[in-house]
Amino acid sequence: MTNRLITLVTDFGTADYFVGAVKGAILSGNPHAVVVDITHEIPPQDVEACAFTLLAAYRTFPAGTIHVAVVDPGVGSSRRPIIVSANEQFFVGPDNGLFTYIYDREPLHRTFHVTAEKYFRPSPSSTFHGRDIFAPVAAALSNGVKPEQLGPAIDDEIRFPYSLEPQIIHIDRFGNCVTNISRETFKGKIASLKINGKTIRNFRNFYGENSNRPDTLFGIWGSAGFLEISVNGGSAAKILRAKRGDAVVVT
């Protein structure tokens, strides 16, 4: 049985023709595909934001889903187009670190360098691999083509520099600061967090808890499984003057 569900996460926005063209290329390869938009509002060229968004979303989709992720500052260069097979799903995109969190969370993954150009659109543009390479490759997978038919397995994928130290890895549109402290890796009790000179000793189960203290920074386990720093009705990032990569001291 073929896999018809294909998701898209990109930095293309919706004002231009890019998203529509990618969908057109997918449907040209498989008119029966079901295409789901995760988001097209990743900040331009922000590979790490795309990686986090994909991490937060992929496990909500059923087995067989094909995820196309395109935030690609190196489009047209020698960076490789790849397919990652993990968690009974497929991930298609550039080898620029975008799937780092998938590699970490799914240690049994397999990665393939896409080299079978017969599956690409004719004369691929050097500036639009989302339409001309990744979309038709996703369509081929949805038609039952195996990753092995698209290129050789590799084990030297590009990954983000790895840090064991607690830090902020994402700031969402509400100003919540998502750390790399996960329920899976941190088993102890956290007494406090310190970020940019401010100490947080409040921890909540939901945003509106203790709503009589609206300006209080607090820690909360977010829906992606990571500890977040939040403030109810406001931006923790603004209060903390925080940015991605800022260290978090845990006591």
N, C-alpha and C positions, 0 to 999 in steps of 0.2 A: 504493500500500500504506500503510495507516495505521500510526501509531507507538503501540504498546501499552505501552511501558515507561515508567513514571512513578516518579521517585524523590521521597522526602520528606526534608527536613532542617528541623527546627523546635526551638523551645525549650519544647515542650509537656510534655515528660516522658511517662511511661507510667502514672501513677497515676490520671489523670482520663480523661474520655471523649473528649478533643479529637482524639487521633490516630485513634481508631476512627471518629469522625464525619467526619473529612476523607476517610478511605478509603471510607466509605460514600457520600459525595458523588461521589467519583471513579467508583466502580463503578456508581452510579445513572446516570451519564452514559455509561459504557462498561463493561459487565459483563465484557468480555474484557481489560481493562487488567491489566497485571502491575505491581503496586506494590511498590517496594523501599524499605526504610527505610535511609537513610544514618545518621542519628542523630536522636533527639528529646531529647538531653541537652545541647544548647547552653545555657549559663547564661542565665537569664531576661533578656530585653531586650538581650542582647549581640550586636548586629548585626555587629560586626567579627569575633567568633569564628565566627559563621555564615558570613560571607564567606570566611574562610580555609578552613573545613571544605569548603565547596563547591568552592573552588579546588583543594584537594588531591584531591578525589574525581572531579570531572566527567569528566576525560579517560580514566578507566578504563571509562566506559560507551560503548556503541556509538552510531553515528550514528542520529539519530531519537529519542534519549532526551529525555524531558521532565522537567525538574527543578523541583519545587515547593519553594521556600524561604520559610519563614515565621518570621521574628523581627521583630515589627512593633509597636514601642512607639507608633507613630502611628496604629494601627488606628482607623477611624472618622473620622479627620481628612481634610484635603484632599489628603493625599499620594496619589500616583497608583498604581493597580495597573498593572503593566507585564508585557510579554513581551519577552525578549531572544532573538534568533536569532543563534547563534554556534557555530562548529565543528560545523555540521550537527546541532546540538541546540537545544533550547528551554529557557528559564529563566523561570519564572513566580513573581512575588512583588511585594512593595511597592517603590516607588521611594524607598528611604531609604539608598542607598549599598551595599546588600547585594550587588550585583553588580559592585562596583568592580573587583575583581581580574579578573573575567571581561572587563570592558571593556579593561583594561590588557593582558591576555594575548591577547585576540582583537580586534585593531584593526578587522577587517572586520565586526564585529557590527552588527546592526540592532535598534533598540528601538521598541516600539509601546506606546502608551498605551491600555489596555483600556477602551473606552467602550461596547461593545455589550452593554447590560444584559440582552438577551434570553437571553444565555448564562449569566447568574447564577442562583442559586437564588432562588425567590420571596421577596420582602421580606427582603433580606440583613440580618443582624444587624450592628449597628455595632461589636460586640466580637469577631466571629468571621469575618473575611474569608477565613481559611484554608479554612473549610468552605463558605462561601456564595459566594465569588468565585473564589479561586485554584484550588480543587479542580474546580469545573465548567469553568473555562476550560482547565485541563489536560486534562480529559476531552474537551472540544471539539477541542483540538489533536490528541489521540490518535485522534479520529474523522476526521481529515483536514481540519478547518477551518483555513484559512490565517491567520497573524497579521494580515494586512491586513484580514481580515473582522472582526476583533475590535476594531480601533481604528487611529488614525492613527500614522504613524511620527513619532518625536521625536528630537531630538539634544541635549537639555539634561538628561540624566539626572543625578540626584543622585549625587555621588561623595564618598568620604572625602577630607579635606584631603590633598593629595599632598606627599610629602617625598622628596627625592633623598638625604637623609642616611640612613646606615645606622642601623637601629633594630630593636628587638624588636617583631614584629607579632603574635605568638601565643605562649602558654605552654600546652603540652598537659598532660594529666592526670598524666604522669610527671615533670613539672617541666622538660622540655626547653624551652629558649628559642629560638624560631624567629625568625630575623632576616629582613629584606627583601633580603638579599644573595643573589642567585640565580646559578646557573651561566650563565644566558643573558646576564646583564648584567655580571657580573664576570669578566673574562678573566685578570687578573693573579694573581700568587702572593701569598697572605696570610701574613705573618710572625707577626702577633699581633693579638689583639682585646682591647679594654679596655672593661669594663662596670662601672659603679659603683665605680670605683677598683681593680678587680681586672683583672690582665692574664692572658690565656690565650695560651700559646704552643704548646700541644699540639694536634695535629690527627690524627684517626683515620679509618680506613676502615670500622670497625665498632665497636660499643659495647664488646665484650669485649677489644679489642686492648690490649696492655700491661696485662693484668688484675692484675698485681702492684702497680699503683698505683690502687687502687679509688676514692680520694677526689679524684682529679685532674680538674679541669675541662678540657674539650677541645672543639674545634670539629669538626663532622662534617656532611657533606652529607646532609640528610634526604630522605625519600622524596617530599616535595612539591617538591623541587628547590631548597630554600633552605638556607643555612648555619645550623646549629643549635648552640647551646651546651649541652653535656650533661655528666653525670657518671654513670659506670656504677653502677647500683644505687641511685641517689639522685636528689635534686632539685636541678638546677642553679639553678632559680629561687629556692629557699630559701637556698642558699649565697650567691647574688649579691644577694639581696633585690630581685629584679628584678620589673618589671611591664611590661605592654605599653606601648610608647611610649618606653621607656628608650633613650638613645642608645648606639650602638656605635661605638667608634673603631677604624678599620682601619689597620694599618700593614704 
